[in-house]
Amino acid sequence: MPRTFTLSEHYPASVEQVYAVFADEHYWRARLAESGADVVALEEITVGPDGGVDVLTKQGIHRAKLPALAAQFHPGNLDLARHETWHPVRDGRARAQVVGKVVGAPAKLSGDAVLAPSSGGCELRLTATVQVDIPLVGGKIESFIGGQLAELMNTEQRFTLAWLRQGGAASTT
């Protein structure tokens, strides 16, 4: 049975400032490089005429680093393909659809994100549903992925904060 998670992060910057970062190819390349994944690729970033942003990324983790539960059900390295579609800022908010899948495995994620004003800046709120179609243990893997999603979002938020503070040249190392 799919599991839904709601996560949020605060940024001490305006919606427009954070959205501009999300439209920056250099930001995405740097964020991926700092992600901790063994293999990373910015497959595509497109900023449309209306200012909308489409981002496709891939991140891979070597099998030796996978938790036992994941390694038991997934042969080889774990490759995650992610697609974010950000719509331009309207009425002070930016919205996105996020879709992810583990390549070659019955695991997928879909969700909606909203970047909205909040006290002292803005908040990114993500509601995501994780579905793993493996009988008996799918729920455990979904819970594990939810925890990893929260950790990943926290890591990405720290990177984005550093990027904003340093005017577009962050390194968390």
C-alpha positions in Angstrom: 0.0 0.0 0.0 1.5 3.4 -1.0 2.7 5.7 1.8 2.4 9.5 1.7 4.8 11.8 3.4 4.7 15.6 3.9 8.0 17.4 4.4 8.8 21.0 4.7 11.9 23.2 4.7 12.4 26.9 5.4 14.5 29.3 3.4 15.4 32.9 4.6 14.8 34.2 1.1 11.8 35.2 -1.0 9.9 32.7 -3.2 11.3 34.6 -6.2 14.9 34.2 -5.0 14.6 30.5 -4.3 12.8 29.9 -7.6 15.6 31.7 -9.5 18.0 29.3 -7.9 15.9 26.3 -9.0 16.1 27.7 -12.6 20.0 27.9 -12.5 21.9 25.1 -14.3 25.0 25.8 -12.2 23.0 25.3 -9.0 21.8 21.9 -10.2 25.2 20.7 -11.2 26.7 21.8 -7.9 23.9 20.3 -5.9 24.2 17.0 -7.6 28.0 17.0 -7.1 27.5 17.5 -3.4 24.6 15.0 -3.0 26.8 12.1 -1.8 25.6 9.9 -4.6 28.3 7.8 -6.4 27.1 8.7 -9.9 25.2 11.9 -10.8 23.9 13.4 -14.0 21.9 16.5 -14.8 20.1 14.9 -17.8 18.2 18.1 -18.7 17.2 21.5 -17.5 14.9 23.6 -19.5 13.6 27.0 -18.7 10.5 27.7 -20.9 9.4 31.0 -22.4 6.9 31.4 -19.5 9.7 30.9 -16.9 8.7 27.3 -16.0 11.6 25.0 -15.2 11.9 21.3 -16.1 14.7 19.3 -14.5 15.7 15.7 -15.0 18.4 14.2 -12.8 19.9 10.8 -12.2 21.7 9.7 -9.0 23.2 6.3 -8.4 24.4 4.5 -5.3 26.8 1.6 -5.6 25.3 -1.7 -4.4 27.9 -2.1 -1.6 26.4 1.0 0.1 22.8 -0.1 0.0 21.1 -1.2 3.2 20.5 -5.0 3.4 16.8 -4.7 2.8 17.2 -2.7 -0.4 20.1 -4.9 -1.7 18.1 -8.0 -1.1 15.4 -6.9 -3.6 17.4 -5.0 -6.1 20.4 -6.5 -7.9 23.2 -4.1 -8.8 23.5 -0.4 -8.2 20.5 1.7 -7.3 19.8 4.4 -9.8 17.1 7.0 -9.1 15.7 9.1 -12.0 13.9 12.3 -10.9 11.8 14.8 -12.8 10.8 18.1 -11.3 8.4 20.4 -13.2 8.3 23.9 -11.6 5.6 26.3 -12.7 6.4 30.1 -12.7 5.7 32.1 -9.6 2.0 33.2 -9.5 0.3 35.0 -6.6 3.5 34.8 -4.6 3.8 31.0 -4.9 5.6 28.5 -7.1 4.3 24.9 -7.6 5.9 21.8 -8.9 5.2 18.2 -9.7 7.9 15.7 -8.7 8.2 12.2 -10.1 10.9 9.7 -9.3 11.6 6.1 -10.0 14.2 3.5 -9.1 15.4 2.3 -12.5 14.7 -1.4 -12.9 12.7 -1.8 -9.7 9.0 -1.6 -8.8 9.5 1.6 -6.8 8.2 5.0 -7.7 7.5 8.4 -6.1 5.1 11.1 -7.1 4.3 14.3 -5.4 3.5 18.0 -5.4 5.7 20.8 -4.0 4.7 24.4 -3.1 7.2 27.2 -2.5 5.2 29.8 -0.5 6.0 32.9 1.6 6.4 32.3 5.3 7.7 34.3 8.3 11.3 35.5 7.5 11.4 34.0 4.0 9.6 31.1 2.3 8.8 27.5 2.9 9.1 24.5 0.5 6.4 21.9 1.3 6.5 18.6 -0.5 3.8 16.0 -0.3 5.0 12.8 -1.9 3.6 9.3 -2.3 6.0 6.4 -2.4 4.9 3.0 -3.8 6.9 -0.2 -3.8 5.2 -3.1 -5.5 6.9 -6.0 -3.7 4.5 -8.3 -1.8 5.0 -8.5 2.0 7.9 -6.1 2.3 6.9 -3.2 0.1 5.6 -1.3 3.1 8.9 -1.6 4.9 10.7 -0.4 1.9 8.3 2.5 1.4 8.9 3.6 5.0 12.6 3.3 4.5 12.4 5.4 1.3 10.3 8.0 3.2 13.0 8.4 5.8 15.6 8.7 3.0 13.5 11.3 1.3 13.4 13.4 4.5 17.2 13.1 4.8 17.7 14.0 1.1 15.4 17.0 1.4 17.3 18.2 4.5 20.7 17.8 2.6 19.3 19.7 -0.4 18.0 22.5 1.9 21.4 22.9 3.6 23.0 23.1 0.1 20.5 25.6 -1.1 20.9 27.8 2.0 24.7 27.8 1.4 24.1 28.6 -2.3 21.9 31.5 -1.4 24.3 32.9 1.2 27.3 32.7 -1.1 25.5 34.2 -4.1 25.5 31.2 -6.3 28.7 29.4 -5.5 28.1 27.0 -2.6 30.1 24.1 -1.4 29.2 22.2 1.7 32.6 20.5 2.0 
